[in-house]
Structures are given as C-alpha cells and as structure tokens.
Amino acid sequence: MTTIVDKSAAGTTARQYHIGIAPGEVSTVALLPGDPFRVPMIAEFLTDVREVAHNREHRTMTGMYKGRLITATSTGMGCPSTAIAVEELARVGVTSFIRVGSSAALQPGIRPGDLLVSEGTLRNDGTTPAYAHHGFPAVPDLEIALTLRRLAEEAVAGTGTSSFAGVNASDDAFYAETPEWIAQLQGLGVLNVEMESSALYVVARLRGLRAGMICATSSNLVDGASLYDGHGDALKAGWMRSIQVALDTAVTLEL
C-alpha cells in the first residue's frame, strides 16, 4: 500500500529544505533579490546583521533598519525557485515580500539605472499555471505598490535618473525573447520584463500574503541598450536606490 506525500503539510514546522531556515529565524518582511551576492548589498543598509543560511541559490541575512527587523533572501533566477522561496519563507513567518531586482525596459526613454515599480504582471511563465488558471491575475498588494511608487519618485529627485510604474511581464526563457516578442510586449504598453514577479504575486495572493516589486533597469530592449553594453555602474546605483525604497516602504507600512 502506498502513502502519497502531501507537500502542503510536510515539514511546515521544521527547518525548510531549500532555504535552510527554521521558524523564528526571520522577520515578517523579506526583501527578495534574485542574486545571492546582492543580499550583502541589502545588509549594507542594516545594523546587527546576521547571516541565517545559505543553501543553493537561497542566501538569507537579517538586520535592523530604523527599528524594524528586516530579512533579505535571494530567490535565484526564474519562477520555480522564486515560488519555492516564497512558500518556505511563509512557512517560517514571513508575511510580506518586496522583490528588488533587475529588469529590462520595453518602452523608449527608460535608461539603465532608472527605477521600475510593478503594478501587475503578464504571466508568461510555466510555474504559475500549476497554481492557478491562466486568467488569474498576478498583481501586487495595492498599498505596497502605491508606497513603492511614491517613495521611488522621491528617491530619484535630483539624481538625473527617473522612476516609472506600470505593468511588466515575467518570462521563463531569457534567450528566447525574440525581437517579435519584444515588439509585441512593447505594443501592449508593457513597461519591462523580468523573470520572477508572476510567481511572487500568484503564490502570495493564494497564501494570503502581501507582495510588491521595484526593479532597477538593466537594459532597454527597444532602445538597443543591451546587458552586454557595460551599464554596470548605473545598474548598481539603481539597485541601491531600489533597496532604499523597499526598506522605507517596509518601515512606512510596518510590514
């Protein structure tokens, strides 16, 4: 006789298999970069920093920011590992998530280093259909999105960079984004494309959690600004501004 494992119930009170974290080791709010090497960039803003775990692509640190405990956990690239990170962080006590990532712009005039606040995601991934009907919307928590947008506009004032807000897309296959697909997204008015937010939003919504996203522009796929063109300094400055905005959002909303 076989016994089928119910993954929704297995290990809910244990140290989590993929992220390596146990209940009580993290905050109620987590900033989510994709790259584990960007977790220490978030830690630069924090005091009393502690590395909690680093397993696979998931690196986690905690620290204090303006009197609040903050967690930073890397998701890795793409929706599958992002969904795992959100599911397991929720099991250990995180209730709000803000992705701080990189994203390619899809509208003219957006430059590397500019900030991009997500108001919703076109689901072009293979993970979220396992969770919900393809028509189920991938949308951020409204209050988080509005606060990110307001603070992003304040953060870029006088810097020579800009902030934009709109609908983005989440793709699975980075090198399969053809000129035809890029043109189609641009024609729909999609602001930018990245690889994680659709899973973040769908999982968060289904689990009764809050989520939002602010990205730094890495390139512009309709203005010919490629990742390979050497925009590293502008992108890093954008990352740092996006982290500051995400942290201040967490404090403002008491997440």
C-alpha positions, -999 to 999 in steps of 0.1 A, spaced: 0 0 0 14 34 -10 11 66 10 12 98 -11 30 127 5 10 159 9 36 186 3 13 213 17 15 196 51 50 181 51 77 199 72 56 230 80 72 234 114 107 222 105 138 238 91 129 244 55 145 221 29 156 245 3 162 278 21 176 263 52 156 284 77 136 274 107 106 293 123 117 322 144 149 330 125 135 357 102 113 388 102 78 392 90 90 411 59 116 399 33 133 417 5 139 394 -24 168 399 -48 174 372 -74 212 371 -69 226 357 -36 255 381 -40 231 411 -37 219 400 -3 251 416 13 242 448 -6 209 449 13 229 442 45 249 474 39 218 493 50 212 473 81 227 470 116 232 440 138 235 419 106 234 381 109 237 355 81 209 330 88 215 305 60 230 300 25 217 269 7 217 265 -31 207 299 -46 189 310 -14 211 332 8 194 348 39 206 376 61 187 396 88 193 430 104 177 461 118 166 491 98 150 521 115 139 500 144 125 471 124 139 436 118 144 430 81 151 398 62 168 395 28 166 362 9 178 356 -26 153 337 -49 176 326 -77 166 332 -113 131 324 -125 97 315 -112 103 279 -100 129 289 -74 110 321 -65 79 301 -58 98 277 -35 114 306 -17 81 324 -11 64 292 0 91 283 25 96 318 38 59 320 45 62 287 65 87 303 88 68 335 94 73 360 66 40 377 56 52 405 32 76 404 3 93 431 -18 113 419 -48 143 441 -55 156 430 -89 169 439 -123 147 443 -153 149 451 -190 128 481 -201 104 478 -231 94 514 -237 116 541 -252 133 566 -229 139 544 -199 176 543 -192 198 518 -172 196 526 -135 161 540 -137 136 526 -112 106 504 -123 77 498 -100 54 469 -108 16 474 -109 9 439 -123 25 411 -143 18 394 -176 22 357 -168 44 342 -194 59 315 -172 55 278 -167 52 278 -129 21 298 -121 -3 277 -143 4 249 -118 -11 272 -91 -40 289 -108 -60 293 -140 -42 312 -167 -66 340 -164 -59 345 -126 -42 379 -123 -7 384 -110 -10 416 -91 9 432 -62 -6 443 -29 -21 477 -37 -8 496 -7 28 482 -12 27 492 -49 15 527 -42 40 533 -15 69 519 -36 58 543 -64 57 573 -42 90 567 -25 107 558 -58 97 592 -72 111 609 -41 143 588 -43 152 598 -79 145 635 -74 177 654 -83 197 623 -93 194 626 -131 175 593 -131 138 586 -134 111 563 -119 84 546 -139 54 525 -129 33 501 -149 26 465 -160 56 442 -165 60 407 -180 76 376 -164 93 353 -189 110 320 -183 134 318 -213 159 347 -213 175 339 -246 142 330 -263 129 366 -262 128 373 -299 125 407 -315 90 398 -324 81 390 -288 97 422 -276 78 442 -301 45 425 -291 51 434 -254 60 470 -263 29 473 -284 8 462 -254 23 490 -234 42 466 -211 68 486 -192 95 460 -186 103 423 -185 119 402 -157 116 365 -146 102 363 -111 73 385 -102 44 364 -116 53 336 -92 58 360 -63 24 376 -69 4 345 -75 18 325 -46 15 355 -23 -21 361 -33 -31 324 -29 -14 322 5 -29 354 19 4 373 18 14 407 6 39 414 -22 54 441 -44 83 447 -67 107 475 -75 135 469 -101 165 488 -114 166 490 -152 195 468 -166 189 475 -203 164 487 -228 153 462 -254 136 487 -276 163 514 -274 191 490 -282 207 491 -247 219 455 -241 231 439 -209 264 434 -227 269 471 -232 285 479 -199 259 496 -178 272 482 -145 277 514 -126 243 527 -135 226 494 -126 244 492 -92 233 527 -84 197 517 -93 199 486 -72 209 507 -42 181 532 -47 156 504 -51 168 487 -19 164 520 0 129 525 -14 119 489 -4 133 493 31 115 526 36 83 510 23 86 482 48 90 507 76 63 531 64 37 503 62 50 485 93 53 452 73 
